[in-house]
């Protein structure tokens, strides 16, 4: 393996791509050391810690949002919004592409249509950034529980600081979008995915400190707060979850297809037997992102209702609202939250698969290329068969995503560890890291294979 890594850096073009990617990722991480110019960062950090301690649900919400948006909302830096506005704009246009005919036509125009959609996505990102950054600055101006004088230094320049903060955070997200596109163009791997992966991995040192801190203070005896038994169990669980994620991420249902024979002159073409790969986890990480985002609303709703009932001193329904508030994040995530989470993941798995996978188009493409599935006539019968197969394997993929999604909650509750540590054992973060790592290895392998080297995960084949 070390010899293969040295081979990677001996190829000039590949070495240049890797170093450029690492440099741009370093610039991305440097941005988190540049705070917004008008904030008292120490006071803001104290306020965020108080919110996290007093309202565990809100603290977990902030951690989840920061995890899959490559952002640092808790630090309120120039990259505070992360890349989430761009991801939101991309999702919006992908959804519109299935229901809005002009966008659907652009998607079918190949590279020219893709560039046009990317241009629209950038414009939408700017609009979303302006809205999100403005409301975030407005929330900061409320103080978040800080003393008078708040987090904004000079209140008499209120509009000026709102304008500066909004423009600064918007410019930061646009810079991140540009960095991602430069990695796509001149670096190695998918730029946006690598930014998210770097943001997730950057939180690992803090999680390790939170996990191992009690061990250095109180020792690692059996049954202690950070006992050797707990640490060993966490390591085994982490390795097992990663193996399962890799297996399901790479899992495919291969459907045999037969190409028809074509006689051209004296030569016979086609007649070969191939496979049509259908991914078990066709929806990727999107169902977890949608489900976790949607489940934030019940927490805020029941928090507001709890405060309303307390202010009006009403008694009817107060116990029910308190139970629901606790179940959806107020004091921990219970059975009702997990059941709702699993149900939403199944729904969004089928929803996203229906948008991204069109069996009729695939059947038409097979028919146009002179291929067919043995035992099924081309056209409607083939499309129906593909739809049935995808529905069955999506059920398995959704079950896998549901298990991975609730593992952090189960581990945090059962082993009494912080949610940030447990989030590395499942959920969005782990899926993104594994998926991006596999994609990066495949792209490096493609460069090695083009130069007659064996891939990183292949047996040595020599040059």
N, C-alpha and C positions, 0 to 999 in steps of 0.2 A: 504494500500500500504506500509506503514512503517513497519507493522508487517511482510509482505512478504520480504522486504529488510533485516530485521533482520534474517529471516529464511535463506536467502541466505548465510549470514555470519556465521550461526550456523553449516553449513555443512562443516566439515574440508577440504575435498577434493576440494570442490568448492571455499572455502575461500582461499585456497592455490593457486589455479589457478588464481583467481582474483588479489591477491596481487602480484604474479609473473608478471602478465600482466601489472599491474600499474608500477611496478619497471622497467620493460624493456621499457615502454613508457617514464618513467622519464629519463632513460639513453639516449633514442632517443632525447628528448628535450634538455638534457644537451649538446649534441654534437653541437647544434647551438650557444653555447656560446664559442666554441673553434674555433677561426679564423685560416685561413691559415697563416703559420709562417712568410711569407715574405711580407705581405701586410700592407700598412698603411690603417687601417680600416676607420679612420675618413675621409681621403682623398677619399677613394673609395666610402664611403657613400655619400659624397658631390657630387661626379661625377654622381652617380646613381640618386640622387635627381634632378640634373640639367637635365639629360636625360629625366626623367619622366616629368619634367615641360615643357621642350622645345619640346619634341616629345611625345605627349599623347598616340599615338598608340603604340610606343615601350614600354612605361611604362605599358600599359594595357597588352601587350603581356607577359612581365616579370611577372606580377601579375597572369595571367592565368596559365602560365607554373608552377609557384611556387604553385599555388592552387591545381592542380591535380597531382603534382609529389611529394608532401610532402617534398619539398626542400626549401632552403633559398638562392636562387641565389643572391639576393640583398645584403646579408651579406657576401657571399663568405667564408663559414665555411667549416669544414671538411666534413659535410653532405650537401655541396652545391648542388650536383647533385640529392640528394634525392633518391627515389626509382624508378624514371622514367626509368633508363636503364634496370632494371629488368622487369618492366612492358612492355617495348618495346620488350625485348627478348621473353617474354611470348607470346605476341601478334604475333610475327614473327613465333614462333613454332606452335601456334594454327592455323595460316593461312597456314603454310606449311603442317600441318597435313591433310588438306583437298585436297591438290594437289600433295603431295609427297608420293607415296605408302609405302616406308619403315616406315615413321613416322606414317602414317595412321594405319599400322599394329601394331606398338608399342602402339598406343592409345587403340587398341582392346585387348591388353594383360593384362589388369587389373592393379593391383598394381605394378607389376614388370615393365611393360611398362611405367607407370606414373613416377616411380623413375628414369628410364633411361632418359626420356624426361626432368625431372627436372635437372638432371645432365648436359645435353646439354644446358639447359637454363642458368645455372650458368656460364658455360664457355663462352656463348655468352654475358652474362652480363659483364664479365670482359673485353672482347674485346670492347664492346660498351662504357664502362666507360673510358677505356684508350683513345679512340678516342674523346669522348665528353669533358673529363677533359683537354686533351691536347689543343684542340681548344679554350676552355674557358680561359685557362692560356695564350694562345697566344693573345687572345683578350684583356686580362688584361694588357699584356706587351705593348700593343699599347697605354695605358694610359687612354682610355675612356674620353679624354678631360682634363686629369690632367696635371700638370706642368711637366717640365723636371725632371727626377728622378722617375717620374711616380708612379705607384702603386707597382712596384717591387723595393725593397730597393736598391739592388746593381746590376747595369746593367752588370758589368764585369763578374758576375757569372750567366749569362743569362741561359745557358743550365742547370746549376745545379738547379736553381729555377724552371725551367720548369719540370725537372725530379721530384723534390720534390713535387711540386704542383699536377702533374699528379698522382703520386703514392698515395699521401695523399687523394685526392678526390676519387680515385678508391677504396682505402681501406675503406673509409667512407661509400661508397655505399654498398660494400661487407658486412661490419658490419651491416648495416641496413637490408640487405637481411637475414643475420644470425639471427638477432633479430626477424624478421618476422617469420622465420621458427621455432624458439624456442617458440614463442607464439602459433603457430599452434600445436606444439608437446606437450607442457607442460602448456600452458596458456588457455585462453578462447577466442573464436572468431577467425576470420581470421586475421593473423598477418599483412600482407601487407595492407589490407584494414584499419585496426586499425591505422597503421602508417600514412596513408593518411588522415584519419579522424582526428587524433591528430594534424597534420600539418594545416588542415583547421581551426579547432577550436582554435588553437593557435593564429590565426590572428583576432579572434573576439574582444579581448580587444582593439587592435589598431583601428579597425573599429568603435567601440563604442566611443573611444576617439575622432576620427575624426568627428563623428556624433554629440556627445554631447558637444564637445569643444566650438563651437559658442554659445550654449545655456547658458553655465556658464559665458561667456564673455558679451553677449548682451541681455540675458534674453530669455524667451520662449513666447513672445507675439505673437498674431495672425499675420500671414503674414511675420514674421521675417525670417532670414536665417535658424534658427532652431526653428521655431514656433511650438507651441503645436499641431496645426492642422497637420503639416507635420509629427511630431513624432507619433501622434496617427494614421495617415493614414499608416505610415510605419509598425507600430506594427500590425494593422489589416491585412495588405497585407502579412506580414511575416507569421502570423498564418494561413491565408487562403491558401498560397502556400504550407506550410508544410502539411496541411490536404489533399490537392489535390495530393501531391507527395506520401503520405502514401497510399491513396486510389488507385492510379494507380499502384504503386509498388506492392501492394498486389492483384491487380485485376487479375482474372483468367477466362478463358473460359473453362468450364467443359463439356467435351464430354462424354456422357454415353457409357459405354462398358459392354458387357455381356460375362461372362466366360462360356465355354461349360461344360456340366456335364460329369464327369468321374465315371464309375462304377468299383470299385476295391473290389473284393470279395462281401461282403454284404453291403458295404458302398458306398454312392453316394457323390462324391466331386464336387465342383464347382457349376455352375449355379447361382452364385451371380452377382448382378448388382452393378457396381462401376463407378467411374468417372476418366477420363484422364484429368488432369489439364494442360492447356496451358496458359502461362503467357502473358498478354497483352503487357507488356514491356519486351519482350523476349531478346532484345539486350542490356538491361541495360543502362549503362552510356557510352558505347564505341562509339556510333555514335556522341555524342557531343565532345568527346575527338578527334576523327578523324577529324570532321568537323572544330573544332576550330584550330587544328594544321595545317590543310591544308590551312585555310584562313590567316595564318601568311605569306605565300609566296607572295600573291598579294601585301601586304603592303610593304614588303622588295623590291619586284620587282619595284613597282611604286615609292618608295623612291629613288632607284638607278636611274631610268629613269628621275626623277625630277632633281636630281643632275647632270646627264649627259646633259640634255637639258640646264640647267643653265650654266654649264661650257663651252659648245659649242656655247651658245647664239643662239640656234635655236628657231624659233617662230612657225613652223608648228606643230600642235598637242599638243602644250604646255598646252592649256586650258583643253583639254580632259584628259591629264595625271594628271593635277592638280586636276580635279574633281574626277578621279578614286582614286588618292592617298588620298584625303580627305574622300571618301566614304569607303575605306577599312582600315581606322584607323588613317590617318594623323591628322585630326581635329575633329574626332568624327565618329561614325558609323551610316551611314544613311540607306536609303531604299534599295539601291543596296546591301549593306553588309548583311542586314537582310534577303533579298530574297535569296541570295546565301547561307547563313547559313541554312535556312530552306530546300532548295533544297538538300544540301549536307547531312543534317540529314536524310531526307527521303531515299536518296540513300544508305547511310551507314546502316540505319536500316534494309532495305531489304537485303543488302549485308551481314551484320553480322548474321542476322537470317538464311540466306541460308547456312552459314558456320556452325553455331552451332546447327541448327535444321534440321535433316534429316528425312523427313516423310517416306521414303522407309524403313529405318532401324527400325523406330518405328512400321510401319505396319508389318514388318517381326517378330519383337519381340512379338507383340500381337498374331500373328499367331502361333508362336512357343509355347507360353504359353496357347494356346487354348482359346483366347479371341477374340472378334470381336465387331465392332460397328454396332448396329442394323440398318438394311436397306442397309448395304454396305458389299459386299463380301470381305473376307480377301485377302490381297495382293495388286494388282495394284489399285483397286477401293478405298480401304481404304487409301492408300498413296495419291491418287489424292484428296480425300476428306480432309485429314489432311492438305495438301498443300493449298487448297482453304481457309480453315478456318484460317490458320496461315497468309495468305496474307491479309485477311480482318482485323484481329485484329492487325497486324503489322501496317496497315495504321492508326489505332486509336492510337497505341502506339507512332508512329512517330510524329503524330500531337501533342500529349502531350509533347514529348521531344522538339519539335520545339518551343512550347509556353514557356516552362520552360527555354530554352536556350536563348531566346531573351528578357526575362523579365529583366535581369540586364541592358542591353543596354537601354531599354525603361524607366526603373525606373531612371537610372542615368541621362538620357537626359531630361525627363519630370519634375523631381523633383530637378534637379540641385544638385545632391549629388555625392561624389566621387565614382568611379567605384568599389573600394574595398568594400564599404558598400553595393552597389547594388548587388554585386556578391553573397551575402548571401541570396538574394531573388530568386535565380534560378540558372540555369546552372549546371555545373559539381559538384561544391562544395556541394550544397544542396542535390542533388541526392545521392552523395556518403555518406554524413552524415546520411541521412535518411535510406538508404539501409543497411549501416553497423550497425546502431543502431537497426534496426529490426532484422538483422541476429544475433546480440549479444543477444538480448532478447530471441529469439527462442532457442539459444544454452543454455542459463541459464535455460529456461523453461524445456528443455529436461533433464537436471540434476535434477531439482525439481520433475518432473513427475516420474523419475526412483525411487525416494525415497518417492513416494506417497504423495507429496505436490502438491498443486495447482500452476499453472503457474502465472507469474507476471501479465499477462493480462487476466487471467481467474477469474471467480467468486470463492469465497472461498469454497473449498471443504473439507478442513481439511486434516488431515494426514491419 
